[in-house]
Amino acid sequence: MNRGLTIAVQLGNEEEKAAILDAIGNTYNILNKQDEAIRSYEDALEVKKRLGDKGGIAGTLNFIAQAQATMGKSELALKNFQQALSIRREMGDKQGQARNLADLGLFTRSWASTTKP
């Protein structure tokens, strides 16, 4: 993946760079290296903001929230899940909203089960 990132950067392909950074973040997340995942997602988020890619921004915020939830950073995760959902609603993206709501629901259910007295 790093080779792909290097090529995307050399070609000036910002969309591909952001997609590869998300994929790298997903790989780190699967490997339980959430700090590295979040760094990669934040780099992808920066590119997507420069491009004005609202759907991409929402998707990456959702990835960040998932990693934060895994780390036990529930308040930050909730904030990012909600921000992603807000962007999807603003865009009128029903499928994106459904994905974000599903992820938010799973997170809320998990969070509720760990915060009960």
Secondary structure, 3 states (H helix, E strand, C coil): CHHHHHHHHHHCCHHHHHHHHHHHHHHHHHCCCHHHHHHHHHHHHHHHHHHCCHHHHHHHHHHHHHHHHHCCCHHHHHHHHHHHHHHHHHHCCHHHHHHHHHHHHHHHHHHHHHHCC
